């Protein structure tokens, strides 16, 4: 009888802890991180930019989903990402914030990502982007009347989508729910400027917390 009681206590504790873990997991805020398939200098950027963003977010209690257009796993050198979402299957409502690293940029348009940025900004959710990733914010039209950061000032003849935005240098710039950084690890390496990756990620975290 005594053994049965002890077993019952352990069972109740186990079920209670398990239930709490499920609740915590369900309530864990999520951030979507978007990269393009076949990004240049892939291993360097995955290690120095995407990996840093992901680590800082996870250490701050966020779950990070990585999405690409293809949704295929990414493996190069020492970096391997098995769980990658297909961008077309992303539900904007599932995320508390969004971050687009420099390696998000692509010469061709990615309408799925542009649509996600539009919906996120319309819903008042924080969106962070770095150097090349800022291009998607411009394409979504959300930089009009907003201060933004970029590694170099945009040539409006070559990039008319930036028209109406307020260029504000290369550092971390926040204007409402839009947070931008002009210096990614690649540009930092090329130009000797301070890498904005940690600062941009931390600014996104603070913006999300302010919304909760």
HELIX and SHEET records of a PDB file:
HELIX    1   1 UNK A    2  UNK A   27  1                                  26    
HELIX    2   2 UNK A   42  UNK A   45  1                                   4    
HELIX    3   3 UNK A   46  UNK A   50  3                                   5    
HELIX    4   4 UNK A   51  UNK A   59  1                                   9    
HELIX    5   5 UNK A   87  UNK A   89  5                                   3    
HELIX    6   6 UNK A   92  UNK A   94  5                                   3    
HELIX    7   7 UNK A  102  UNK A  104  5                                   3    
HELIX    8   8 UNK A  111  UNK A  122  1                                  12    
HELIX    9   9 UNK A  131  UNK A  133  5                                   3    
HELIX   10  10 UNK A  134  UNK A  139  1                                   6    
HELIX   11  11 UNK A  160  UNK A  162  5                                   3    
HELIX   12  12 UNK A  185  UNK A  191  1                                   7    
HELIX   13  13 UNK A  197  UNK A  211  1                                  15    
SHEET    1   A 7 UNK A  85  UNK A  86  0                                        
SHEET    2   A 7 UNK A  63  UNK A  68  1                                        
SHEET    3   A 7 UNK A  30  UNK A  34  1                                        
SHEET    4   A 7 UNK A  97  UNK A 100  1                                        
SHEET    5   A 7 UNK A 126  UNK A 130  1                                        
SHEET    6   A 7 UNK A 178  UNK A 181  1                                        
SHEET    7   A 7 UNK A 173  UNK A 175 -1                                        
SHEET    1   B 2 UNK A  74  UNK A  76  0                                        
SHEET    2   B 2 UNK A  79  UNK A  81 -1                                        
SHEET    1   C 2 UNK A 147  UNK A 148  0                                        
SHEET    2   C 2 UNK A 166  UNK A 167  1                                        
END                                                                             
